[in-house]
Amino acid sequence: MHLVALDDALEALAATKPVHAKLIELRFFVGLTMDESANALGISPATADRYWHYARAWLRVEMHAV
């Protein structure tokens, strides 16, 4: 996975789903747990879990296209 492509994909995600993108950043790059990330974003852990699954699937598709 190329970091530039990942950065571009995260920027594209953030353009339409900024909280989803921030969740990815908090989990992957900061190393927060799901509960810590949910708390930092002011969302419930259940919502964070839904956003996490959506964002990971979206990034998988986006990165596969590269």
C-alpha positions as CSV (number, residue, x, y, z in Angstrom):
1,M,0.0,0.0,0.0
2,H,1.4,3.3,-1.0
3,L,1.2,6.1,1.6
4,V,0.4,8.7,-1.0
5,A,-2.5,6.7,-2.3
6,L,-3.7,6.1,1.2
7,D,-3.5,9.8,2.0
8,D,-5.4,10.6,-1.2
9,A,-8.1,8.0,-0.3
10,L,-8.4,9.4,3.2
11,E,-8.8,12.9,1.8
12,A,-11.5,11.7,-0.6
13,L,-13.3,10.0,2.3
14,A,-13.0,13.1,4.5
15,A,-14.7,15.2,1.8
16,T,-17.9,13.3,2.2
17,K,-17.6,11.5,5.5
18,P,-15.2,13.5,7.7
19,V,-16.0,11.6,10.9
20,H,-15.4,8.3,9.2
21,A,-12.0,9.5,8.0
22,K,-11.1,10.8,11.5
23,L,-12.0,7.5,13.0
24,I,-9.6,5.7,10.6
25,E,-6.9,8.2,11.6
26,L,-7.5,7.7,15.3
27,R,-7.5,3.9,15.1
28,F,-4.7,3.4,12.6
29,F,-2.3,6.3,13.2
30,V,-2.9,7.3,16.8
31,G,-3.6,3.8,18.1
32,L,-6.7,4.5,20.0
33,T,-9.2,1.7,20.9
34,M,-12.7,1.8,19.4
35,D,-14.1,3.1,22.7
36,E,-11.4,5.8,23.0
37,S,-12.0,6.8,19.4
38,A,-15.7,7.0,19.9
39,N,-15.2,9.1,23.0
40,A,-12.8,11.5,21.2
41,L,-15.3,11.9,18.3
42,G,-18.3,12.3,20.6
43,I,-20.2,9.3,19.2
44,S,-21.4,6.1,20.7
45,P,-19.3,3.0,20.4
46,A,-22.0,1.3,18.3
47,T,-21.9,4.3,15.8
48,A,-18.1,4.1,15.8
49,D,-18.3,0.4,15.0
50,R,-20.7,1.1,12.0
51,Y,-18.5,3.9,10.8
52,W,-15.4,1.7,11.1
53,H,-16.8,-1.1,9.0
54,Y,-18.0,1.4,6.4
55,A,-14.7,3.3,6.2
56,R,-12.6,0.2,6.0
57,A,-14.7,-1.3,3.2
58,W,-14.7,2.1,1.4
59,L,-10.9,2.3,1.7
60,R,-10.5,-1.3,0.5
61,V,-12.4,-0.5,-2.6
62,E,-10.7,2.8,-3.2
63,M,-7.2,1.4,-2.6
64,H,-7.9,-1.6,-4.9
65,A,-8.7,0.8,-7.7
66,V,-5.1,2.3,-7.5
